[in-house]
Structure formats: structure tokens, C-alpha cells
Amino acid sequence: MQRQMKQWRVLAVWVLLGGVIGAPAAPQARAQGGEAYQWTYSARPGEVQRFRTYIRITGRMPDDSEDLKITLKSASRHDIRQVSPEGNVTYDQSDERFAAVINDEAVAAKSAEVKPVSLTVGRNGLVLARTNPAINPLTQRYDKSLIALQSMPVPPKPVKVGESWTVPIPNPLLKSGIIQTTSTLVGVETVGGRPAFRVQLRMEFPTTFGATEQEIVKAQVIYFLDRETHQLLRASYTVQNPMLPFPGLRVQSQALVFRVIPGVNDAGDPEGDKLLAEKP
């Protein structure tokens, strides 16, 4: 059992690095009077975006014998490959540097072993396709769950600060399943020297038919979009009962994602390092 768990843990490192979930505590939002906003997701072919991601997963081992703690830190680049006539953006996410620690044991890996993950995102902010070359039967359901968790539904009509919108999206784990997402425009703030929309997103979805409470993923997201380009600047996810490529009890995932902005956070992200250093 211990040998099998070790194999699952090592496998988890490669898979978890393919997911972007995460961001820091934000300053108080500032209302912008009665102005209404609307946006769509967009990017330009050939564009390169860089991010740093910090993930902290805590819980208990499947037999409840000891704590489980996984921390991952990665630096990745998003290469925009193409934009369809409909505005669907396809990009490759490649991890250039990463480090992982599982229950205080560092896990080493060669960057050549991690191949790019390809994603297609629609103008509506939904992930339409996600292709991970490292996927296998043990990790397939985890990888599918990220299609929902990485989606950021845009408002179908202009919204003012404090207003919410609900968008149904497919449940990638259940055939014909639907997830009701609720988003709220919390405010307009300055992030990394840029005006940004601060949005709160909530979603819950069962991972199997007749799901128990422990089989329902519950996610709360705070993310910041550049007001001009509508691209991600920061994001923060807290996920209860996340899908993992190995078993666990009472699992929670927290992550911080920072867009690397030249001249602003080239050196690093203290809030991300603080998250990884926290005790279970």
C-alpha cells in the first residue's frame, strides 16, 4: 500500500502541474458608480504570457492514518497558437520550472518529462477543449475536472459593480450534466499597476452519479482581469473535495496564480511563498 501511494504521489506531481488554479488576498474593491461593464476573452496569435503558480493541497491519507500535504510551485508560459474566426483561442501551456514537495519529501523531475498542455478557450471564457499528453486512466477524471475549474464565464450582458450573472456550463465528468456557475463583479481595482476587474466565481458539481457530500467539488474563485485586454492578471482558487489522481480524505486545494509583469513582480511572489510555507 505504501509503495502504491508513493507511485500515486509521484504521478500526481506531473498531472497537477498541468492545472492552473490559484491568487492572493485582494485589496478592498472600489465601486465605479453606475458604470456597467462587459467583456469577452481574447488573445493574439504569437502572443506569449508567463505565469507563476503556487498550489497547496492538504487532507488525510485514504486510511486516515496521517496528514497529506502537497505543495507545488511552477513557472509556465502560454504560447497563443491560433485564434479561430469565431474567436476561440488555442494555446500551449508549458512548465519551464517547477518544484514539488509531498509530506516534506522533495520530488525531482526533468523538465523534458513535462510536455505542453493544449487548451482552447471560447470568447465566452469557457474551456472548450483540454489536451494533456500525460493523461492516463489514473489521471483522466482529474484532468477532465479542470475543464470546469479553469473556465471563467463572461457576463452575457453589461453588469455593474455588485451585480451577478449565472451561466450553466457542461459537467465534464457526467454525461449531460450541467454546472450552474455564479459570478459577481466585486469591483474595479489596480493590480500590478493596471486597472482590473475583480470577479468572484462559485461553482459546485458532482463527480459521479448519486454523489455523496465528499464527491461534490466546491470551488470559490477570485480572479482579476486586465480591464483593457480582459486577460488574467491574478486568480485564487479554494477547492473542497478536488479531483486528484490518488485517493485522500477531506482534501482541500488552494492555489495562487500570478501573471508575470515585467518591472512589477519579476523577482517573485511573497504571497505565494507564504501559502506554501503554511502548516496544515
Protein Blocks (a to p, Z undefined) as FASTA:
>chain_A
ZZmmmmmmmmmmmmmmmpccddddddddddehjadcdddddddehiacdddddddddddd
fklpaccddddddddddddfbdcfkopacdddddfbdcddeehiacdddfklpccddddd
dfkopafbdcdfkbcfklmmmmmmmmmmmpccddfbdcdehiacddddddfkbghiacdd
ddddfbdcdeehiacddddddddddfbehiafklcccddddddddfklopafbdcdddeh
iacfbdcehiacddddddddehilmnocfklmmmmmpcZZ
